[in-house]
Amino acid sequence: MKIAIVGYGNMGKTYAGSFIHSRFIKADDIFVFNRSIPAEKETFGIPAGNFFTEINVGISEVDIVILSVKPQDFSSVSANLKNFISDKQVLLSVMAGVKIETIEKQLQCFKIVRSMPNIATQIGMGMTVFSASSAIDRKELFIVQNLINTTGKSVYVEEEKLIDAATAVSGSGPAYVFYFMNSMIEAAQQLGFSQSEAELLVNQTFIGAINLQNGSSLSNQEWIAKVASKGGTTEKALEIFSANATEAVIGKAVMAANERALELGS
């Protein structure tokens, strides 16, 4: 199987590296089309002859084309790309906000998978939500999901509108976690810990909590009850969260992110 990556920014490099490190795709079978040739350390062993600064007829020979250009650049890229691809090829888009219908119209191709990965794909622990056009068959969808899963885990959704919802939850989600972690680190420093000590306390607490949750069948609420002893310190902290409607604020923030994703998509 041969893969073309159009756009070699963060996501393009992430996919190239993940495909090769997982041994799912050989370096010789990856072709990159980008405005500039990357440094050798960013090629992951892809032959120099497989990098091109202009889209050419060679892209017509691959099985899957990954569209990882910036959304605002898609119109200009598609004007040239449509001359070299066919409706037999599968297109995997990681362009935020660009709908399947838009890709179909601009490229006159109909086997399209639209995905929303998050930043943790860079370390193989990403979360990707994806949807597909009706022209994609089960075998093609299975192959694409295997490609995506080299960067972490994935969820397939039949309704494309859930891609925008995923943007608000898993796409933007890492920033919410960093925000909460940073607040805890600052509080720890106010209590007397050095910055490095505070960072270690908070980072390891998050890692431990996630692994506890992943390794058991208990719900988040059940874990909260296990930590929060009656009349103890955790209960007092949770009372402050409740008094300030923290859960509702987080929900409103996610909904606001979803509304913005819808605006950008239209």
N, C-alpha and C positions, 0 to 999 in steps of 0.2 A: 504494500500500500504506500502511495506517495502523497505527501502533504505539502501544500503551499501556504506560507504565512505572509499575508499582506499587511505590512506595518510591524516594525520590530522594536516597539517600545516595551514597557514593563511586561504587558501580557504576552506579547509575541515572544519575548525572551523566556518568559516563564513556561509557556507551552513547549517551546523548543527544548529547553533543558529537561522538563519533566518527561517528555516523550522519550528522550534519549536515555536518561538515567533509569527509567523504568524498563528500558529495553523493549518498549512497545513499538517504537518506530526507529529504524536505523538512521544514523546521521546522514548517510548518503541519499536517503529518500525524503529529506526535508529541503525545500527550496524557499528562499526568503526574498521578498520583494519590498525594498525599503528605499527611502530617499538617499540614504548614505550607507556605506559599508561599515559594519560595527568593528570594534577592536577584536583582536583574535581571542582574548579571554572571554568574550561574550558569544562565541560561535559554537561552543559545546562540541567541537569536533566536526561540525558541518563543513564540507569542503568549500574552499574559497570560490570555486566555480559555481556553487549553488546560490550565491548571493547576487542580486541584480538591483540596480538603482532605477530601473524602468520595467514596467509590466510588459511581458513579451509573450510570444506564442508558446513558450515552454510551459506556461501555467495551464495550458489546455490539456496537458498530459498527466496531471495529477488527479487523484481520486477525491480529495477533500481540500477545500480552500478555506482557510481561517481568516476572517476579516477582523483585524485588530487595530485598525486605524482609528484616529479620533473621530467622533461622530460628525463634527463640523467639517471634516475633510472627506467624508464619504462621497458626497456629490461629485467632487472633482476626480476622485479615484475611480468611481464607478463609470465615469464617462469613457475612460480608457479600458478598464477591466472588462466591460461588457463585450468588447471586440474579440476577446480571447477565451472566454469561458463558455461552457455549454450547459444546457438544462439537465444533463446527465450527472453532473458533478454535485456533490453535497457541499453546501456553504455553511460554515459555523461562524456565527457572529458573536463577538464580545463587545460590540459597540453599544454603550449605554444609551437608551432612549430611542434607538432606531428600530422601528417595527418591522415585522416580517413582510407586511404588505409593501412597505417602502422599498425594501431590498428587492422584492419581486419585480416591482415596477421599474426600478432603475437598472436592474441587471438582466431582466427577462429570464430569470432562473427560478425554479420553484421548489427545489429540495433544500430547504433552509431550516437551520436550527439556530434559535436565538438564545443566548445565555447571559446570566448575570453572576459572574464570579466575585469573590471579595479578595482583599489584599493578602490574606493568609495563603492564597494559592502559591505565593512566592516561596513558601517553605514546605509545600506539599501538604498543608493542613487547611486548605481552603474549603469554602462552602459555595457551591454553584447551583443555581436554579436554572432550568432550561425548558424550553418549549419548542415545538416543531410544526412546520407546515404539513398539510394533509398529504403532500406528495412524498414525504419521507416514509419508507417502509420500516418494519420492525427490525430487520437486520441492520439497516443503516443507522437507526436510532441506537441500537445496541453498540455498534462500533463507535459512534460519537460519544456515547456515555462512557465507554471504556477509556477513550482519549481524555475526556474531562476528568475522570477519576484518578488519573495520574497526578493531578494537582490537589487531591483531597477527596471530599465526598460531594454527592450531587443529589438533587431531587428533580424529577421530571413532573411538569405540570401541563395539563391539557389546555388550560385557559391561559392565553398569552398575557392577559392583564395581570396575572399573578407575578410576572417578571418585575413589574413596577413595585408591587408589594414587597417582593424579595429585595429590591434595591433599598427599601426603607428599613428592612429587618436585618438581613445578613450582609447586604452590600455596605450599608453605612454602620452596621452594628459594631465592628471593631472600634470605631471612634467613640461609641457610647461606653464601651468597656474601658478604654484608655481614659476617658473623662472621669469615670468613677474611681479608677485606680489612682489617678492624679490627685483627686480630692482626698483620698485616704492617705496618700503619701504626705501631702501638705499637713494634714491633721496629725500624723505621726511625728512630723518634725516639730510641730507646736508643742507636742508632749515631751520633747527632749531628745528624740532620736536624730542622728545625723542623716543627711540625705541618702547616703549609701545604705545605711541600716534600714531606713524607712522604705526604700525601694525593695530591698530584700524581703522585709516583712510582708509587704503588700503583694509582690510578685509571687512569692511562694504560697501565700494564702490563696491566691486565685488559682494557681496550678493545682494545689491540693484539693480545693473545693470542686473544680471541674472533674478531676479524676475520681473523687468520691462519688459524684453524681453519675458519671459515666459507668462506674463499676458496680452500680447497684440498681435495684428496681424501685427505690424510694423516689417519691416526687420531691420537687423543690420545697413545697410546704412541709413535707415530713422531715426533710433535712433541717429546715429552719427550726422546727419544734425540737429536734434533737439537740441543737446548739443552744437554744434559748431556754435556759433553766428559769423556773418560776421565781420572780423577784431578783433575777440576776442582771449582769451587765448587758448581755445581748438584748434582753427584753426591754431594757431602758432605751437602748439605741433604736430598736424597732418602733417603740412608742413615738420617738421623734420623727422617724420616717412616716409613720401613719398620720401624725398630727399635721405634717406638712404636705400630705397627699402626694408623697413621692411616687407611688405606683401610678397614680393618675397622670402626673407630670411626665413620667416616662412614656406612658401610652400616648399622650398628646404629642410628644416629640416624634414618636414613630409615625403617627398619623400625618404630622406636618411634613415629614420627609416623604411620605407616600404621595401627598398632594403635589409636592414639588416634582417628584418623579413623573407624575401624570402631566404636569405642565411642560416639562422638558420633552416628554414624548410626543406632545402634540405641537 
